[in-house]
Each structure stands twice: as C-alpha cells, then as structure tokens.
Amino acid sequence: MLPTPEMIRSYISAGLKCEHVEVTGDGAHFEAIIVSDAFAGKRPIARHQLVYAALGDRMKEEIHALSMRTLTPEEFKAQR
C-alpha cells in the first residue's frame, strides 16, 4: 500500500512535537511544511535529520522522496 499524505503527516507528528504539519503528494513523492520549536537554533540539515528520525525506516521502505520546508513557529509566522 502506498503511503498517503495523511499517513506521512501522522508519522511526523508522532515522532516530533510540531505546531503545524502540512503534507501533499502522490504516494511516491511528497512535499511537507513542518513547523516545530525543535528546529530553533538548528541548521537546515539538522532540522531534516530530526524529521528523518521521526519517520525512521519508513524513509527507506515506504517513502520514495520527501521535500520539506522546516520552520520554527517564528519563521512560519513571518512568512504568512
């Protein structure tokens, strides 16, 4: 069964405390906007590693590609 955007969102939310998670995709390729206090003071690669840790082995087995924007709540508010 191909993962859905809702499944990816729930996986991320279960493994990382987030204020906002938005996921779109077609079952193989996904795009996500992830907003978390955990990203404060971290470079983009460290932020992505937090998301990959939340997804665990699903990145190897279920999810073919995930493009993500990782923002702190302050960054997210500034972009709105």
N, C-alpha and C positions, 0 to 999 in steps of 0.2 A: 504494500500500500504506500502510495506517495504521501509525503507529509503535506499538510495544508498550512497556510499562513497562521491560522489559529493555533495549530499544534506547535509551531515554532515559537509563537508568542508565549504560549503556556510553558514551554520548556525553558525559555529565557527567564520568565517571571518566577519560575520555581527555583531557579538556581542563583538568581541575582536580584537583590531588592531594587526595584525600579519604580519610578514615578509615572513613567509612560513608556509603552512599547507598542510600536505600530509595525506590522509586517505585511508585505504584499509579495506575491509570487505565483508561480505556475506549477509548483510541485517539484521542480528541479532547481530553479534559480529564484532566490529571494532577495528582497531589499528590506532593511529594517532601520527604524529610528528608535534608539534606545536612550532613555533619559534616567540617569542614576546619580545619586550622591557619591557612589563608589568611584566615579570617574574623576572626582576633584583632585587636581594636582598631578594627574597621570597623563603621559603622552598617549597619542592615538594607539600605538602598538600595545601598550599595557592595558588600555581600555578594551581593545579587541580580544586580548588574552583572557580578560575576565568573562567576556561573553562566550568565548570558546570553551572555557572551563564550565560554564553553566550548561552548555549544550553537550559536553562530554563526547562520547563516542558517536553520537548522532552526526557530528560533522564528517566522520569517516564513512558511516554506513547509510544514513538517510538523506542528508542534505548535500547536494552536489555543489552549490555555490551560494554564498551569503555575502551580500554587500551591505555594509552598515555604517550609519552615522551614529556615533556615540557622543552624547552631550551631557553636561551637568545640567541641573534644573535652571541655573542662571543663564547658561548658554542657550538653552531651549527657549526661555522667556525672551531673551534678547533677539532671537531670530523670528519671533512671532509678531 
